[in-house]
Amino acid sequence: MKLTLLVTLGALVLTACRDSTRLLWPAPMYLKGTWEWSIAVPDEDFAEQWTLDAHGPAVVGTGHWHRLGFIADPGSGELTVAGTVAGDSVHLDVRYFTGTAAAGALRSTEHITGVLASPTELKITIPTGDAFGDVLTQVYRKSR
């Protein structure tokens, strides 16, 4: 019995040490909840809030966004989220609406990939669309 326990524990430790950036828990259950991201710099203010739900590999959600400032294309409204999760990897399409989603004023759609780095931290990347293939990295924090 002790030998079996030691072998099992050793296998878990080796798995965790092999790639410490991978989660040892299922991501869908940790995606459920409210996630927030914001940044405020001189003359700029950006914020998003997503409320996500996950059923198996499917992720859905709603939320709000606003962008204010000199450089930003100002606006605010609702957003919808749809995508998938596999392990700790997340692939989402976020649709931004000016005003309410029900009014149908679609502003833009972002195709986002990310990693659930912990139960309370979601690191996402968004392609900038420039000629160099640059991406933006944002960290969303779970608020509830």
N, CA, C and O atoms as a GROMACS GRO file, in nm:
protein
  576
    1MET      N    1   0.082  -0.119   0.000
    1MET     CA    2   0.000   0.000   0.000
    1MET      C    3   0.087   0.127   0.000
    1MET      O    4   0.062   0.220  -0.076
    2LYS      N    5   0.190   0.128   0.087
    2LYS     CA    6   0.279   0.244   0.094
    2LYS      C    7   0.353   0.265  -0.037
    2LYS      O    8   0.373   0.378  -0.081
    3LEU      N    9   0.395   0.155  -0.101
    3LEU     CA   10   0.467   0.165  -0.227
    3LEU      C   11   0.377   0.223  -0.336
    3LEU      O   12   0.422   0.307  -0.414
    4THR      N   13   0.253   0.180  -0.342
    4THR     CA   14   0.159   0.233  -0.441
    4THR      C   15   0.137   0.382  -0.420
    4THR      O   16   0.134   0.459  -0.516
    5LEU      N   17   0.121   0.423  -0.295
    5LEU     CA   18   0.101   0.564  -0.263
    5LEU      C   19   0.223   0.646  -0.303
    5LEU      O   20   0.208   0.755  -0.359
    6LEU      N   21   0.344   0.595  -0.275
    6LEU     CA   22   0.466   0.667  -0.310
    6LEU      C   23   0.483   0.678  -0.461
    6LEU      O   24   0.523   0.783  -0.511
    7VAL      N   25   0.453   0.573  -0.535
    7VAL     CA   26   0.465   0.575  -0.680
    7VAL      C   27   0.365   0.676  -0.739
    7VAL      O   28   0.401   0.753  -0.828
    8THR      N   29   0.242   0.675  -0.689
    8THR     CA   30   0.140   0.769  -0.736
    8THR      C   31   0.182   0.913  -0.705
    8THR      O   32   0.172   1.000  -0.792
    9LEU      N   33   0.228   0.939  -0.586
    9LEU     CA   34   0.273   1.072  -0.547
    9LEU      C   35   0.392   1.115  -0.632
    9LEU      O   36   0.399   1.231  -0.675
   10GLY      N   37   0.484   1.025  -0.656
   10GLY     CA   38   0.601   1.057  -0.740
   10GLY      C   39   0.560   1.092  -0.882
   10GLY      O   40   0.616   1.184  -0.941
   11ALA      N   41   0.462   1.020  -0.936
   11ALA     CA   42   0.413   1.049  -1.072
   11ALA      C   43   0.349   1.187  -1.078
   11ALA      O   44   0.369   1.260  -1.175
   12LEU      N   45   0.274   1.223  -0.976
   12LEU     CA   46   0.212   1.356  -0.972
   12LEU      C   47   0.317   1.466  -0.964
   12LEU      O   48   0.306   1.567  -1.032
   13VAL      N   49   0.418   1.446  -0.883
   13VAL     CA   50   0.524   1.546  -0.870
   13VAL      C   51   0.599   1.562  -1.002
   13VAL      O   52   0.627   1.674  -1.044
   14LEU      N   53   0.631   1.452  -1.068
   14LEU     CA   54   0.700   1.459  -1.197
   14LEU      C   55   0.615   1.529  -1.301
   14LEU      O   56   0.666   1.608  -1.380
   15THR      N   57   0.485   1.501  -1.302
   15THR     CA   58   0.395   1.567  -1.397
   15THR      C   59   0.391   1.716  -1.371
   15THR      O   60   0.398   1.796  -1.465
   16ALA      N   61   0.380   1.756  -1.246
   16ALA     CA   62   0.374   1.898  -1.211
   16ALA      C   63   0.507   1.968  -1.243
   16ALA      O   64   0.506   2.082  -1.289
   17CYS      N   65   0.618   1.902  -1.219
   17CYS     CA   66   0.749   1.963  -1.244
   17CYS      C   67   0.781   1.972  -1.393
   17CYS      O   68   0.854   2.062  -1.435
   18ARG      N   69   0.726   1.881  -1.472
   18ARG     CA   70   0.755   1.880  -1.615
   18ARG      C   71   0.712   2.011  -1.680
   18ARG      O   72   0.785   2.065  -1.762
   19ASP      N   73   0.594   2.061  -1.644
   19ASP     CA   74   0.546   2.187  -1.701
   19ASP      C   75   0.463   2.258  -1.594
   19ASP      O   76   0.342   2.238  -1.584
   20SER      N   77   0.530   2.339  -1.515
   20SER     CA   78   0.463   2.402  -1.402
   20SER      C   79   0.364   2.510  -1.443
   20SER      O   80   0.292   2.563  -1.359
   21THR      N   81   0.359   2.544  -1.573
   21THR     CA   82   0.263   2.645  -1.616
   21THR      C   83   0.127   2.584  -1.646
   21THR      O   84   0.031   2.657  -1.669
   22ARG      N   85   0.115   2.452  -1.646
   22ARG     CA   86  -0.011   2.386  -1.676
   22ARG      C   87  -0.087   2.361  -1.546
   22ARG      O   88  -0.028   2.330  -1.443
   23LEU      N   89  -0.216   2.376  -1.554
   23LEU     CA   90  -0.300   2.356  -1.436
   23LEU      C   91  -0.317   2.209  -1.403
   23LEU      O   92  -0.316   2.124  -1.493
   24LEU      N   93  -0.332   2.179  -1.276
   24LEU     CA   94  -0.361   2.043  -1.233
   24LEU      C   95  -0.509   2.029  -1.198
   24LEU      O   96  -0.548   1.930  -1.137
   25TRP      N   97  -0.591   2.125  -1.236
   25TRP     CA   98  -0.735   2.118  -1.209
   25TRP      C   99  -0.810   2.149  -1.338
   25TRP      O  100  -0.753   2.208  -1.430
   26PRO      N  101  -0.938   2.108  -1.346
   26PRO     CA  102  -1.014   2.134  -1.469
   26PRO      C  103  -1.053   2.281  -1.482
   26PRO      O  104  -1.112   2.337  -1.389
   27ALA      N  105  -1.021   2.342  -1.594
   27ALA     CA  106  -1.046   2.484  -1.614
   27ALA      C  107  -1.193   2.523  -1.620
   27ALA      O  108  -1.228   2.628  -1.567
   28PRO      N  109  -1.285   2.444  -1.682
   28PRO     CA  110  -1.423   2.492  -1.696
   28PRO      C  111  -1.487   2.536  -1.565
   28PRO      O  112  -1.555   2.638  -1.561
   29MET      N  113  -1.465   2.462  -1.459
   29MET     CA  114  -1.530   2.500  -1.333
   29MET      C  115  -1.474   2.631  -1.277
   29MET      O  116  -1.544   2.702  -1.205
   30TYR      N  117  -1.349   2.664  -1.309
   30TYR     CA  118  -1.289   2.787  -1.260
   30TYR      C  119  -1.320   2.907  -1.348
   30TYR      O  120  -1.304   3.021  -1.304
   31LEU      N  121  -1.365   2.884  -1.470
   31LEU     CA  122  -1.402   2.996  -1.557
   31LEU      C  123  -1.534   3.060  -1.515
   31LEU      O  124  -1.556   3.179  -1.540
   32LYS      N  125  -1.620   2.983  -1.452
   32LYS     CA  126  -1.750   3.036  -1.410
   32LYS      C  127  -1.731   3.151  -1.312
   32LYS      O  128  -1.660   3.137  -1.212
   33GLY      N  129  -1.795   3.264  -1.340
   33GLY     CA  130  -1.786   3.378  -1.250
   33GLY      C  131  -1.763   3.507  -1.325
   33GLY      O  132  -1.775   3.512  -1.448
   34THR      N  133  -1.732   3.611  -1.251
   34THR     CA  134  -1.712   3.744  -1.308
   34THR      C  135  -1.563   3.776  -1.316
   34THR      O  136  -1.490   3.762  -1.218
   35TRP      N  137  -1.520   3.820  -1.435
   35TRP     CA  138  -1.380   3.853  -1.462
   35TRP      C  139  -1.370   3.999  -1.502
   35TRP      O  140  -1.455   4.049  -1.575
   36GLU      N  141  -1.267   4.068  -1.453
   36GLU     CA  142  -1.252   4.211  -1.480
   36GLU      C  143  -1.111   4.244  -1.527
   36GLU      O  144  -1.013   4.183  -1.484
   37TRP      N  145  -1.104   4.342  -1.616
   37TRP     CA  146  -0.978   4.397  -1.662
   37TRP      C  147  -0.997   4.548  -1.675
   37TRP      O  148  -1.101   4.594  -1.724
   38SER      N  149  -0.899   4.623  -1.632
   38SER     CA  150  -0.905   4.768  -1.652
   38SER      C  151  -0.764   4.824  -1.653
   38SER      O  152  -0.670   4.766  -1.599
   39ILE      N  153  -0.755   4.940  -1.716
   39ILE     CA  154  -0.629   5.013  -1.717
   39ILE      C  155  -0.663   5.162  -1.723
   39ILE      O  156  -0.751   5.205  -1.798
   40ALA      N  157  -0.595   5.236  -1.643
   40ALA     CA  158  -0.612   5.382  -1.643
   40ALA      C  159  -0.474   5.445  -1.651
   40ALA      O  160  -0.390   5.425  -1.564
   41VAL      N  161  -0.453   5.520  -1.755
   41VAL     CA  162  -0.329   5.595  -1.774
   41VAL      C  163  -0.370   5.738  -1.804
   41VAL      O  164  -0.488   5.763  -1.830
   42PRO      N  165  -0.279   5.833  -1.801
   42PRO     CA  166  -0.318   5.970  -1.830
   42PRO      C  167  -0.396   5.980  -1.962
   42PRO      O  168  -0.349   5.934  -2.066
   43ASP      N  169  -0.511   6.040  -1.956
   43ASP     CA  170  -0.598   6.065  -2.071
   43ASP      C  171  -0.660   5.940  -2.131
   43ASP      O  172  -0.720   5.948  -2.239
   44GLU      N  173  -0.649   5.825  -2.067
   44GLU     CA  174  -0.708   5.702  -2.119
   44GLU      C  175  -0.774   5.624  -2.006
   44GLU      O  176  -0.728   5.628  -1.891
   45ASP      N  177  -0.882   5.554  -2.038
   45ASP     CA  178  -0.950   5.469  -1.940
   45ASP      C  179  -1.017   5.356  -2.017
   45ASP      O  180  -1.104   5.381  -2.101
   46PHE      N  181  -0.978   5.234  -1.988
   46PHE     CA  182  -1.035   5.116  -2.052
   46PHE      C  183  -1.081   5.020  -1.943
   46PHE      O  184  -1.014   5.006  -1.841
   47ALA      N  185  -1.194   4.954  -1.963
   47ALA     CA  186  -1.240   4.853  -1.867
   47ALA      C  187  -1.335   4.756  -1.934
   47ALA      O  188  -1.411   4.791  -2.024
   48GLU      N  189  -1.328   4.631  -1.888
   48GLU     CA  190  -1.420   4.527  -1.932
   48GLU      C  191  -1.457   4.442  -1.813
   48GLU      O  192  -1.378   4.423  -1.720
   49GLN      N  193  -1.578   4.389  -1.817
   49GLN     CA  194  -1.624   4.294  -1.716
   49GLN      C  195  -1.700   4.184  -1.789
   49GLN      O  196  -1.793   4.212  -1.865
   50TRP      N  197  -1.660   4.060  -1.766
   50TRP     CA  198  -1.725   3.944  -1.826
   50TRP      C  199  -1.784   3.858  -1.716
   50TRP      O  200  -1.720   3.838  -1.613
   51THR      N  201  -1.905   3.808  -1.735
   51THR     CA  202  -1.962   3.705  -1.649
   51THR      C  203  -1.972   3.579  -1.733
   51THR      O  204  -2.051   3.573  -1.827
   52LEU      N  205  -1.892   3.479  -1.699
   52LEU     CA  206  -1.879   3.359  -1.781
   52LEU      C  207  -1.944   3.238  -1.715
   52LEU      O  208  -1.954   3.228  -1.593
   53ASP      N  209  -1.989   3.145  -1.800
   53ASP     CA  210  -2.041   3.016  -1.757
   53ASP      C  211  -1.981   2.912  -1.851
   53ASP      O  212  -1.961   2.940  -1.969
   54ALA      N  213  -1.952   2.795  -1.800
   54ALA     CA  214  -1.893   2.689  -1.881
   54ALA      C  215  -1.968   2.560  -1.858
   54ALA      O  216  -1.996   2.521  -1.744
   55HIS      N  217  -2.001   2.494  -1.967
   55HIS     CA  218  -2.065   2.363  -1.963
   55HIS      C  219  -1.982   2.271  -2.051
   55HIS      O  220  -1.989   2.280  -2.174
   56GLY      N  221  -1.905   2.182  -1.988
   56GLY     CA  222  -1.812   2.100  -2.065
   56GLY      C  223  -1.712   2.192  -2.132
   56GLY      O  224  -1.656   2.279  -2.066
   57PRO      N  225  -1.688   2.175  -2.262
   57PRO     CA  226  -1.591   2.261  -2.330
   57PRO      C  227  -1.649   2.395  -2.375
   57PRO      O  228  -1.574   2.483  -2.419
   58ALA      N  229  -1.781   2.414  -2.367
   58ALA     CA  230  -1.844   2.538  -2.416
   58ALA      C  231  -1.840   2.648  -2.310
   58ALA      O  232  -1.871   2.625  -2.193
   59VAL      N  233  -1.802   2.768  -2.354
   59VAL     CA  234  -1.799   2.886  -2.266
   59VAL      C  235  -1.891   2.991  -2.326
   59VAL      O  236  -1.884   3.020  -2.446
   60VAL      N  237  -1.978   3.049  -2.244
   60VAL     CA  238  -2.066   3.157  -2.287
   60VAL      C  239  -2.065   3.265  -2.179
   60VAL      O  240  -2.034   3.239  -2.063
   61GLY      N  241  -2.100   3.387  -2.220
   61GLY     CA  242  -2.105   3.492  -2.120
   61GLY      C  243  -2.154   3.623  -2.177
   61GLY      O  244  -2.176   3.639  -2.297
   62THR      N  245  -2.172   3.717  -2.086
   62THR     CA  246  -2.214   3.853  -2.119
   62THR      C  247  -2.130   3.948  -2.035
   62THR      O  248  -2.059   3.906  -1.944
   63GLY      N  249  -2.139   4.077  -2.067
   63GLY     CA  250  -2.065   4.173  -1.989
   63GLY      C  251  -2.081   4.314  -2.040
   63GLY      O  252  -2.170   4.345  -2.118
   64HIS      N  253  -1.990   4.399  -1.993
   64HIS     CA  254  -1.991   4.542  -2.026
   64HIS      C  255  -1.849   4.586  -2.058
   64HIS      O  256  -1.752   4.524  -2.013
   65TRP      N  257  -1.837   4.693  -2.136
   65TRP     CA  258  -1.707   4.750  -2.169
   65TRP      C  259  -1.720   4.901  -2.178
   65TRP      O  260  -1.828   4.954  -2.202
   66HIS      N  261  -1.610   4.969  -2.158
   66HIS     CA  262  -1.602   5.112  -2.190
   66HIS      C  263  -1.458   5.150  -2.222
   66HIS      O  264  -1.363   5.096  -2.167
   67ARG      N  265  -1.446   5.246  -2.313
   67ARG     CA  266  -1.317   5.302  -2.353
   67ARG      C  267  -1.334   5.453  -2.364
   67ARG      O  268  -1.420   5.502  -2.437
   68LEU      N  269  -1.252   5.523  -2.292
   68LEU     CA  270  -1.256   5.668  -2.293
   68LEU      C  271  -1.115   5.721  -2.311
   68LEU      O  272  -1.020   5.662  -2.261
   69GLY      N  273  -1.100   5.832  -2.381
   69GLY     CA  274  -0.968   5.891  -2.389
   69GLY      C  275  -0.936   5.953  -2.522
   69GLY      O  276  -1.016   5.951  -2.616
   70PHE      N  277  -0.818   6.008  -2.527
   70PHE     CA  278  -0.772   6.080  -2.645
   70PHE      C  279  -0.738   5.985  -2.760
   70PHE      O  280  -0.778   6.010  -2.874
   71ILE      N  281  -0.665   5.876  -2.730
   71ILE     CA  282  -0.621   5.784  -2.835
   71ILE      C  283  -0.730   5.681  -2.866
   71ILE      O  284  -0.750   5.645  -2.982
   72ALA      N  285  -0.797   5.635  -2.764
   72ALA     CA  286  -0.897   5.529  -2.782
   72ALA      C  287  -1.016   5.578  -2.863
   72ALA      O  288  -1.050   5.696  -2.862
   73ASP      N  289  -1.077   5.486  -2.932
   73ASP     CA  290  -1.204   5.511  -3.000
   73ASP      C  291  -1.310   5.502  -2.890
   73ASP      O  292  -1.349   5.392  -2.853
   74PRO      N  293  -1.357   5.616  -2.838
   74PRO     CA  294  -1.441   5.612  -2.718
   74PRO      C  295  -1.575   5.544  -2.743
   74PRO      O  296  -1.628   5.545  -2.854
   75GLY      N  297  -1.626   5.485  -2.638
   75GLY     CA  298  -1.756   5.422  -2.644
   75GLY      C  299  -1.777   5.332  -2.525
   75GLY      O  300  -1.688   5.314  -2.442
   76SER      N  301  -1.899   5.277  -2.516
   76SER     CA  302  -1.931   5.182  -2.411
   76SER      C  303  -2.051   5.100  -2.453
   76SER      O  304  -2.123   5.137  -2.546
   77GLY      N  305  -2.070   4.990  -2.386
   77GLY     CA  306  -2.184   4.907  -2.417
   77GLY      C  307  -2.173   4.768  -2.357
   77GLY      O  308  -2.092   4.742  -2.268
   78GLU      N  309  -2.258   4.681  -2.410
   78GLU     CA  310  -2.259   4.542  -2.366
   78GLU      C  311  -2.170   4.458  -2.456
   78GLU      O  312  -2.129   4.502  -2.563
   79LEU      N  313  -2.139   4.338  -2.410
   79LEU     CA  314  -2.062   4.244  -2.489
   79LEU      C  315  -2.115   4.104  -2.467
   79LEU      O  316  -2.179   4.076  -2.365
   80THR      N  317  -2.088   4.016  -2.562
   80THR     CA  318  -2.120   3.874  -2.547
   80THR      C  319  -1.993   3.794  -2.571
   80THR      O  320  -1.906   3.834  -2.647
   81VAL      N  321  -1.985   3.678  -2.505
   81VAL     CA  322  -1.868   3.592  -2.514
   81VAL      C  323  -1.916   3.451  -2.550
   81VAL      O  324  -2.012   3.401  -2.493
   82ALA      N  325  -1.847   3.388  -2.645
   82ALA     CA  326  -1.873   3.249  -2.680
   82ALA      C  327  -1.742   3.184  -2.719
   82ALA      O  328  -1.660   3.246  -2.787
   83GLY      N  329  -1.721   3.061  -2.677
   83GLY     CA  330  -1.597   2.995  -2.712
   83GLY      C  331  -1.585   2.858  -2.650
   83GLY      O  332  -1.685   2.795  -2.614
   84THR      N  333  -1.460   2.813  -2.637
   84THR     CA  334  -1.432   2.680  -2.584
   84THR      C  335  -1.315   2.685  -2.486
   84THR      O  336  -1.234   2.777  -2.487
   85VAL      N  337  -1.310   2.582  -2.402
   85VAL     CA  338  -1.200   2.564  -2.309
   85VAL      C  339  -1.154   2.420  -2.320
   85VAL      O  340  -1.237   2.328  -2.327
   86ALA      N  341  -1.023   2.398  -2.320
   86ALA     CA  342  -0.964   2.264  -2.322
   86ALA      C  343  -0.843   2.268  -2.230
   86ALA      O  344  -0.744   2.336  -2.258
   87GLY      N  345  -0.850   2.195  -2.120
   87GLY     CA  346  -0.743   2.202  -2.020
   87GLY      C  347  -0.742   2.343  -1.964
   87GLY      O  348  -0.843   2.390  -1.912
   88ASP      N  349  -0.628   2.412  -1.973
   88ASP     CA  350  -0.622   2.550  -1.926
   88ASP      C  351  -0.625   2.650  -2.041
   88ASP      O  352  -0.611   2.770  -2.019
   89SER      N  353  -0.645   2.601  -2.165
   89SER     CA  354  -0.648   2.688  -2.283
   89SER      C  355  -0.790   2.734  -2.313
   89SER      O  356  -0.885   2.655  -2.310
   90VAL      N  357  -0.803   2.863  -2.342
   90VAL     CA  358  -0.934   2.923  -2.368
   90VAL      C  359  -0.929   2.989  -2.506
   90VAL      O  360  -0.832   3.058  -2.539
   91HIS      N  361  -1.034   2.969  -2.585
   91HIS     CA  362  -1.049   3.034  -2.716
   91HIS      C  363  -1.186   3.100  -2.718
   91HIS      O  364  -1.289   3.032  -2.709
   92LEU      N  365  -1.188   3.233  -2.728
   92LEU     CA  366  -1.313   3.307  -2.716
   92LEU      C  367  -1.332   3.404  -2.831
   92LEU      O  368  -1.236   3.458  -2.886
   93ASP      N  369  -1.458   3.424  -2.867
   93ASP     CA  370  -1.498   3.532  -2.956
   93ASP      C  371  -1.578   3.629  -2.870
   93ASP      O  372  -1.682   3.594  -2.815
   94VAL      N  373  -1.528   3.752  -2.858
   94VAL     CA  374  -1.595   3.855  -2.780
   94VAL      C  375  -1.654   3.955  -2.878
   94VAL      O  376  -1.582   4.015  -2.958
   95ARG      N  377  -1.785   3.972  -2.871
   95ARG     CA  378  -1.856   4.066  -2.959
   95ARG      C  379  -1.892   4.190  -2.878
   95ARG      O  380  -1.962   4.181  -2.777
   96TYR      N  381  -1.845   4.306  -2.923
   96TYR     CA  382  -1.866   4.433  -2.855
   96TYR      C  383  -1.980   4.509  -2.924
   96TYR      O  384  -1.980   4.526  -3.045
   97PHE      N  385  -2.076   4.553  -2.845
   97PHE     CA  386  -2.190   4.628  -2.896
   97PHE      C  387  -2.187   4.770  -2.840
   97PHE      O  388  -2.149   4.791  -2.725
   98THR      N  389  -2.227   4.865  -2.922
   98THR     CA  390  -2.247   5.001  -2.873
   98THR      C  391  -2.388   5.003  -2.816
   98THR      O  392  -2.486   4.978  -2.888
   99GLY      N  393  -2.399   5.033  -2.689
   99GLY     CA  394  -2.530   5.024  -2.624
   99GLY      C  395  -2.558   4.880  -2.586
   99GLY      O  396  -2.471   4.810  -2.535
  100THR      N  397  -2.681   4.836  -2.611
  100THR     CA  398  -2.721   4.701  -2.569
  100THR      C  399  -2.699   4.600  -2.681
  100THR      O  400  -2.704   4.634  -2.799
  101ALA      N  401  -2.674   4.477  -2.642
  101ALA     CA  402  -2.658   4.370  -2.740
  101ALA      C  403  -2.790   4.345  -2.813
  101ALA      O  404  -2.790   4.309  -2.931
  102ALA      N  405  -2.902   4.364  -2.744
  102ALA     CA  406  -3.034   4.341  -2.804
  102ALA      C  407  -3.062   4.439  -2.918
  102ALA      O  408  -3.134   4.405  -3.012
  103ALA      N  409  -3.004   4.560  -2.910
  103ALA     CA  410  -3.026   4.659  -3.016
  103ALA      C  411  -2.951   4.622  -3.144
  103ALA      O  412  -2.983   4.673  -3.252
  104GLY      N  413  -2.852   4.534  -3.134
  104GLY     CA  414  -2.783   4.484  -3.251
  104GLY      C  415  -2.679   4.576  -3.313
  104GLY      O  416  -2.642   4.555  -3.428
  105ALA      N  417  -2.631   4.676  -3.241
  105ALA     CA  418  -2.529   4.768  -3.294
  105ALA      C  419  -2.390   4.708  -3.269
  105ALA      O  420  -2.318   4.754  -3.181
  106LEU      N  421  -2.353   4.605  -3.348
  106LEU     CA  422  -2.224   4.539  -3.331
  106LEU      C  423  -2.112   4.635  -3.368
  106LEU      O  424  -2.110   4.691  -3.478
  107ARG      N  425  -2.020   4.655  -3.275
  107ARG     CA  426  -1.907   4.745  -3.296
  107ARG      C  427  -1.786   4.670  -3.351
  107ARG      O  428  -1.724   4.714  -3.447
  108SER      N  429  -1.753   4.555  -3.288
  108SER     CA  430  -1.639   4.475  -3.333
  108SER      C  431  -1.645   4.337  -3.270
  108SER      O  432  -1.719   4.313  -3.174
  109THR      N  433  -1.566   4.246  -3.325
  109THR     CA  434  -1.551   4.111  -3.269
  109THR      C  435  -1.402   4.084  -3.254
  109THR      O  436  -1.325   4.105  -3.348
  110GLU      N  437  -1.362   4.038  -3.137
  110GLU     CA  438  -1.222   4.002  -3.110
  110GLU      C  439  -1.212   3.851  -3.094
  110GLU      O  440  -1.293   3.790  -3.023
  111HIS      N  441  -1.114   3.790  -3.160
  111HIS     CA  442  -1.085   3.648  -3.145
  111HIS      C  443  -0.969   3.637  -3.047
  111HIS      O  444  -0.857   3.677  -3.077
  112ILE      N  445  -0.998   3.581  -2.931
  112ILE     CA  446  -0.906   3.584  -2.819
  112ILE      C  447  -0.862   3.443  -2.782
  112ILE      O  448  -0.944   3.351  -2.779
  113THR      N  449  -0.734   3.426  -2.754
  113THR     CA  450  -0.685   3.302  -2.695
  113THR      C  451  -0.627   3.335  -2.559
  113THR      O  452  -0.581   3.447  -2.535
  114GLY      N  453  -0.629   3.239  -2.471
  114GLY     CA  454  -0.578   3.266  -2.338
  114GLY      C  455  -0.546   3.140  -2.261
  114GLY      O  456  -0.569   3.028  -2.308
  115VAL      N  457  -0.493   3.161  -2.142
  115VAL     CA  458  -0.458   3.053  -2.051
  115VAL      C  459  -0.511   3.089  -1.913
  115VAL      O  460  -0.489   3.199  -1.864
  116LEU      N  461  -0.580   2.994  -1.852
  116LEU     CA  462  -0.623   3.012  -1.714
  116LEU      C  463  -0.501   2.982  -1.627
  116LEU      O  464  -0.471   2.866  -1.600
  117ALA      N  465  -0.432   3.089  -1.585
  117ALA     CA  466  -0.306   3.075  -1.513
  117ALA      C  467  -0.325   3.030  -1.369
  117ALA      O  468  -0.237   2.967  -1.311
  118SER      N  469  -0.440   3.061  -1.312
  118SER     CA  470  -0.476   3.019  -1.177
  118SER      C  471  -0.629   3.028  -1.168
  118SER      O  472  -0.692   3.075  -1.262
  119PRO      N  473  -0.688   2.983  -1.059
  119PRO     CA  474  -0.834   2.994  -1.049
  119PRO      C  475  -0.885   3.138  -1.052
  119PRO      O  476  -1.005   3.160  -1.068
  120THR      N  477  -0.796   3.235  -1.035
  120THR     CA  478  -0.840   3.376  -1.032
  120THR      C  479  -0.768   3.464  -1.134
  120THR      O  480  -0.780   3.587  -1.127
  121GLU      N  481  -0.694   3.406  -1.227
  121GLU     CA  482  -0.619   3.485  -1.324
  121GLU      C  483  -0.629   3.423  -1.463
  121GLU      O  484  -0.590   3.308  -1.483
  122LEU      N  485  -0.680   3.500  -1.558
  122LEU     CA  486  -0.694   3.458  -1.697
  122LEU      C  487  -0.607   3.549  -1.783
  122LEU      O  488  -0.634   3.669  -1.793
  123LYS      N  489  -0.503   3.493  -1.845
  123LYS     CA  490  -0.413   3.570  -1.931
  123LYS      C  491  -0.457   3.548  -2.075
  123LYS      O  492  -0.459   3.435  -2.123
  124ILE      N  493  -0.491   3.657  -2.144
  124ILE     CA  494  -0.538   3.645  -2.282
  124ILE      C  495  -0.448   3.722  -2.376
  124ILE      O  496  -0.377   3.815  -2.336
  125THR      N  497  -0.451   3.682  -2.503
  125THR     CA  498  -0.379   3.755  -2.607
  125THR      C  499  -0.478   3.790  -2.717
  125THR      O  500  -0.566   3.711  -2.752
  126ILE      N  501  -0.461   3.909  -2.772
  126ILE     CA  502  -0.547   3.959  -2.879
  126ILE      C  503  -0.457   4.005  -2.993
  126ILE      O  504  -0.369   4.088  -2.972
  127PRO      N  505  -0.478   3.952  -3.115
  127PRO     CA  506  -0.398   4.001  -3.228
  127PRO      C  507  -0.426   4.149  -3.253
  127PRO      O  508  -0.541   4.192  -3.248
  128THR      N  509  -0.321   4.227  -3.281
  128THR     CA  510  -0.340   4.370  -3.306
  128THR      C  511  -0.384   4.397  -3.449
  128THR      O  512  -0.437   4.504  -3.480
  129GLY      N  513  -0.360   4.299  -3.538
  129GLY     CA  514  -0.397   4.319  -3.677
  129GLY      C  515  -0.292   4.396  -3.756
  129GLY      O  516  -0.316   4.430  -3.872
  130ASP      N  517  -0.177   4.423  -3.696
  130ASP     CA  518  -0.074   4.496  -3.770
  130ASP      C  519   0.006   4.401  -3.859
  130ASP      O  520  -0.011   4.279  -3.851
  131ALA      N  521   0.090   4.455  -3.940
  131ALA     CA  522   0.167   4.377  -4.037
  131ALA      C  523   0.273   4.290  -3.971
  131ALA      O  524   0.325   4.198  -4.035
  132PHE      N  525   0.305   4.315  -3.845
  132PHE     CA  526   0.410   4.242  -3.776
  132PHE      C  527   0.358   4.122  -3.699
  132PHE      O  528   0.437   4.044  -3.645
  133GLY      N  529   0.225   4.104  -3.692
  133GLY     CA  530   0.166   3.993  -3.618
  133GLY      C  531   0.172   4.012  -3.468
  133GLY      O  532   0.169   3.914  -3.393
  134ASP      N  533   0.181   4.137  -3.422
  134ASP     CA  534   0.188   4.164  -3.279
  134ASP      C  535   0.058   4.127  -3.208
  134ASP      O  536  -0.049   4.123  -3.270
  135VAL      N  537   0.068   4.100  -3.079
  135VAL     CA  538  -0.048   4.071  -2.996
  135VAL      C  539  -0.043   4.155  -2.869
  135VAL      O  540   0.064   4.194  -2.823
  136LEU      N  541  -0.160   4.181  -2.814
  136LEU     CA  542  -0.171   4.245  -2.684
  136LEU      C  543  -0.195   4.137  -2.580
  136LEU      O  544  -0.268   4.042  -2.606
  137THR      N  545  -0.135   4.151  -2.464
  137THR     CA  546  -0.160   4.058  -2.355
  137THR      C  547  -0.230   4.133  -2.243
  137THR      O  548  -0.186   4.240  -2.200
  138GLN      N  549  -0.340   4.077  -2.197
  138GLN     CA  550  -0.416   4.135  -2.087
  138GLN      C  551  -0.441   4.029  -1.983
  138GLN      O  552  -0.458   3.911  -2.016
  139VAL      N  553  -0.445   4.069  -1.856
  139VAL     CA  554  -0.472   3.977  -1.746
  139VAL      C  555  -0.605   4.016  -1.684
  139VAL      O  556  -0.622   4.127  -1.634
  140TYR      N  557  -0.699   3.923  -1.689
  140TYR     CA  558  -0.829   3.940  -1.627
  140TYR      C  559  -0.824   3.875  -1.490
  140TYR      O  560  -0.767   3.767  -1.473
  141ARG      N  561  -0.883   3.940  -1.392
  141ARG     CA  562  -0.887   3.888  -1.256
  141ARG      C  563  -1.031   3.855  -1.220
  141ARG      O  564  -1.124   3.929  -1.252
  142LYS      N  565  -1.046   3.742  -1.153
  142LYS     CA  566  -1.179   3.698  -1.111
  142LYS      C  567  -1.220   3.778  -0.987
  142LYS      O  568  -1.148   3.782  -0.887
  143SER      N  569  -1.337   3.840  -0.996
  143SER     CA  570  -1.383   3.922  -0.884
  143SER      C  571  -1.488   3.850  -0.800
  143SER      O  572  -1.506   3.882  -0.683
  144ARG      N  573  -1.558   3.755  -0.859
  144ARG     CA  574  -1.654   3.674  -0.785
  144ARG      C  575  -1.694   3.553  -0.864
  144ARG      O  576  -1.775   3.473  -0.817
   0.00000   0.00000   0.00000
